[in-house]
Amino acid sequence: MHIRQANKEDLAKCLAIDPSYITDRVWQLMEQARSDETTLTFRLARLPRPLRVEYPRTLQDLGTSLDKGECLLVAEEDGRVGGFIDLVIAPWHETAWLRHLVVVEPLRRHGIGARLLRAALSWGEDSGLCTIMAECQTKNYPAIALYQKNGFLFCGYNDRYYTNKDIALFFAHALRK
């Protein structure tokens, strides 16, 4: 697979990829509140059986990255798009937010997501950014493992982030020391 900047012709191919995923683990949030403190713990838990999870957002905003000249990269081979990564810049704090990272199901767990992620990190460095931020559902253990394996650090959560009431986890990768 060759990683390259996407073009308008790639959009339909990207939109055709099913972004749902299968997971067998989740990060469970446990909260313990006392009068003077609140303790939060995330615990990795194995599910009794694999679970297919719907992607929590729409892909219809992909074209905005192209229009703005931001980062939309595709993994392509023989004219077939096998995955893509989409970042949007928040210029006021020199950060890009990883909005989408999707790989076609038969090609998952073959290193394509990691290659797209590394290419996006390189794009961020070349663009003079300080940080790449990523968010995902607590159910998206494949993404969590990918982020952590590639140097992203857990930096927060929001239990009111998604409209479906899932908890969002936030990970950051510093591009400058």
C-alpha positions in Angstrom: 0.0 0.0 0.0 1.2 3.5 -0.9 0.3 6.4 1.4 -0.4 9.6 -0.4 -2.4 12.8 -0.2 -6.0 12.2 -1.2 -7.7 13.9 -4.2 -11.4 14.5 -5.1 -11.6 11.2 -6.9 -10.7 9.4 -3.7 -13.7 10.8 -1.7 -16.3 8.4 -3.0 -13.9 5.4 -2.4 -13.3 6.6 1.2 -17.0 7.1 1.8 -17.7 3.5 0.6 -15.5 2.0 3.4 -17.5 0.6 6.4 -16.0 2.4 9.5 -17.7 0.0 12.0 -15.3 -2.2 14.0 -15.2 -5.3 16.1 -13.8 -5.2 19.6 -13.4 -7.7 22.4 -12.3 -5.3 25.1 -13.4 -1.9 26.5 -12.1 0.7 28.9 -14.5 0.8 31.8 -14.8 4.0 33.8 -15.2 3.6 37.5 -15.9 6.6 39.6 -15.7 6.9 43.3 -16.9 10.2 44.9 -16.4 11.3 48.4 -17.2 14.7 50.0 -13.7 16.0 49.4 -12.4 14.0 46.4 -13.4 12.1 43.3 -11.4 9.2 42.0 -11.6 8.0 38.4 -10.2 4.8 37.1 -10.2 3.3 33.7 -9.9 -0.5 33.7 -9.4 -2.6 30.6 -12.1 -5.3 30.6 -12.6 -8.3 28.2 -16.1 -8.7 26.8 -17.8 -12.1 26.9 -17.8 -12.1 23.1 -16.7 -9.8 20.3 -18.9 -6.9 19.6 -19.5 -5.0 16.4 -19.6 -1.2 17.1 -21.0 1.4 14.8 -18.8 4.4 14.1 -20.0 7.3 16.2 -19.8 10.0 13.5 -20.5 10.6 9.9 -17.9 10.6 7.2 -19.7 13.3 5.1 -17.2 15.9 6.3 -14.2 14.4 4.5 -14.3 16.8 1.7 -13.6 19.8 4.0 -10.1 18.6 4.6 -9.4 18.7 0.9 -11.1 22.1 0.5 -9.0 23.6 3.3 -5.7 21.9 2.3 -5.6 20.0 5.5 -4.5 16.4 6.0 -6.5 13.7 4.2 -4.2 10.8 3.3 -5.2 7.5 1.7 -3.6 4.1 1.6 -3.9 3.0 -2.0 -2.8 0.1 -4.2 -3.7 -0.6 -7.8 -6.3 2.1 -7.7 -8.1 0.7 -4.6 -8.3 2.8 -1.4 -7.6 0.5 1.5 -7.9 3.2 4.2 -7.6 6.8 5.0 -6.8 9.3 7.8 -8.2 12.8 8.2 -6.9 15.6 10.4 -8.2 19.1 10.9 -6.1 21.9 12.2 -6.9 24.0 15.3 -4.5 26.8 14.5 -4.8 28.8 17.7 -2.9 26.1 19.6 -0.9 24.5 16.8 -2.8 21.2 17.1 -4.4 18.9 14.6 -7.3 16.7 15.6 -7.4 13.2 14.1 -11.0 13.2 12.9 -11.1 9.8 11.1 -8.8 6.8 10.7 -10.5 4.0 8.8 -9.2 0.9 7.1 -11.2 -1.6 5.1 -12.1 -4.6 7.2 -10.1 -7.3 5.3 -6.9 -5.2 5.6 -7.2 -4.4 9.3 -4.4 -5.6 11.5 -1.9 -5.5 8.7 -0.1 -2.3 9.6 -2.0 0.0 7.3 -3.5 2.1 10.1 -0.1 2.4 11.7 1.4 3.6 8.4 -1.4 6.1 7.9 -0.9 7.3 11.5 2.9 7.7 11.1 2.4 9.6 7.8 -0.1 11.9 9.5 2.4 12.6 12.3 5.0 13.4 9.7 2.6 15.7 8.0 2.0 17.4 11.4 5.7 17.9 12.0 6.1 19.3 8.4 3.2 21.7 9.1 4.9 23.0 12.2 2.3 21.7 14.6 2.9 21.0 18.3 0.5 18.2 18.9 -1.8 15.6 17.3 -4.9 14.8 19.3 -7.0 11.7 18.8 -10.3 10.7 20.4 -12.2 7.5 20.3 -14.9 5.6 22.2 -14.0 3.5 25.2 -15.2 0.6 23.1 -12.7 1.2 20.4 -9.9 -0.9 21.8 -8.3 -1.5 18.4 -7.8 2.3 18.0 -6.7 2.7 21.7 -4.0 0.0 21.2 -2.9 1.6 17.9 -2.6 5.1 19.4 -0.7 3.8 22.5 1.6 1.7 20.4 2.5 4.8 18.3 3.4 7.1 21.1 0.0 8.7 21.9 -0.6 9.2 25.7 -4.0 9.2 27.4 -4.8 12.8 28.4 -8.5 12.9 29.3 -12.1 11.9 28.7 -15.5 13.3 28.2 -18.6 11.3 29.2 -20.9 13.7 27.3 -19.1 13.9 24.0 -21.0 11.5 21.7 -24.7 11.8 21.0 -25.1 8.1 21.6 -23.8 8.6 25.2 -20.5 6.7 24.8 -17.5 8.0 26.6 -14.8 9.7 24.6 -11.1 9.1 25.4 -8.5 11.6 24.4 -4.9 10.8 23.4 -2.1 13.2 22.5 1.1 12.9 20.6 3.6 15.7 21.1 5.4 16.6 17.9 7.8 19.1 19.6 9.6 18.6 22.9 
